Amino acid sequence: MINEADSPVLLLDGEELIGAKQNRTLNTTILLKEHSRTIIPVSCTEAGRWSIVSDRFSHSDLFATHRIREKKIRSVTENQRT
């Protein structure tokens, strides 16, 4: 993620980012420092779509429910073990 703003940006666990080749949901809450590049952990939310909708991500106003975030973190944790 590239934050070109003059102030920090707060990204929330479960927030969906739309665009690029696949929409993604954030795997953690993170505060991006102003004028910085940060690798953030995400999970894809669209199986099978690999066509570019946009060359940038944007905010979708969608958040995963607590139950979905719980399942996502279990899946991410299990995948990191293998």
C-alpha positions as CSV (number, residue, x, y, z in Angstrom):
1,M,0.0,0.0,0.0
2,I,1.3,3.4,-0.9
3,N,0.1,6.3,1.3
4,E,0.8,9.5,-0.6
5,A,-1.2,11.6,1.9
6,D,0.3,14.2,4.3
7,S,-1.3,12.3,7.3
8,P,-1.5,8.7,8.5
9,V,-4.3,6.5,7.2
10,L,-6.1,3.9,9.4
11,L,-7.1,0.7,7.6
12,L,-9.4,-1.6,9.6
13,D,-9.4,-5.4,9.8
14,G,-12.2,-6.7,7.5
15,E,-12.3,-3.6,5.3
16,E,-12.6,-4.5,1.6
17,L,-10.5,-2.9,-1.0
18,I,-11.8,-3.0,-4.6
19,G,-9.9,-2.8,-7.8
20,A,-6.8,-4.1,-9.5
21,K,-7.0,-7.8,-10.5
22,Q,-9.0,-8.9,-7.4
23,N,-10.9,-7.4,-4.6
24,R,-9.3,-8.0,-1.2
25,T,-10.1,-7.7,2.5
26,L,-7.6,-6.6,5.1
27,N,-6.3,-9.3,7.5
28,T,-5.4,-6.8,10.2
29,T,-5.9,-3.2,11.4
30,I,-2.9,-1.1,10.4
31,L,-1.9,2.6,10.6
32,L,-0.1,3.7,7.5
33,K,2.5,6.3,8.0
34,E,2.3,9.4,5.8
35,H,4.3,9.3,2.6
36,S,5.1,5.6,3.0
37,R,5.0,2.2,1.3
38,T,3.8,-0.7,3.4
39,I,3.2,-4.4,2.7
40,I,-0.1,-5.3,4.3
41,P,-1.7,-8.7,4.7
42,V,-4.8,-9.3,2.7
43,S,-7.1,-12.1,1.6
44,C,-8.7,-12.2,-1.9
45,T,-12.5,-12.0,-1.9
46,E,-13.2,-12.9,-5.5
47,A,-12.4,-16.4,-6.6
48,G,-11.7,-16.6,-10.3
49,R,-11.5,-12.9,-11.4
50,W,-8.1,-11.9,-12.6
51,S,-9.0,-9.1,-15.0
52,I,-7.9,-5.6,-14.2
53,V,-10.8,-3.3,-13.2
54,S,-8.5,-0.5,-12.1
55,D,-4.8,-0.1,-11.6
56,R,-5.5,1.1,-8.1
57,F,-7.5,-0.1,-5.1
58,S,-10.2,2.0,-3.6
59,H,-12.4,1.8,-0.5
60,S,-15.7,-0.1,-1.0
61,D,-17.6,0.9,2.2
62,L,-17.9,-2.9,2.9
63,F,-16.6,-4.6,6.1
64,A,-16.6,-8.3,6.9
65,T,-18.8,-9.3,9.8
66,H,-17.2,-10.5,13.0
67,R,-18.0,-14.1,12.1
68,I,-16.4,-13.8,8.7
69,R,-13.3,-12.1,10.1
70,E,-13.0,-15.0,12.6
71,K,-13.1,-17.6,9.9
72,K,-10.7,-15.6,7.8
73,I,-8.1,-15.4,10.6
74,R,-8.4,-19.1,11.2
75,S,-7.8,-19.8,7.5
76,V,-4.9,-17.4,7.3
77,T,-3.3,-18.8,10.4
78,E,-3.7,-22.4,9.1
79,N,-2.2,-21.4,5.7
80,Q,0.9,-19.9,7.4
81,R,1.5,-23.1,9.2
82,T,1.8,-25.1,6.0
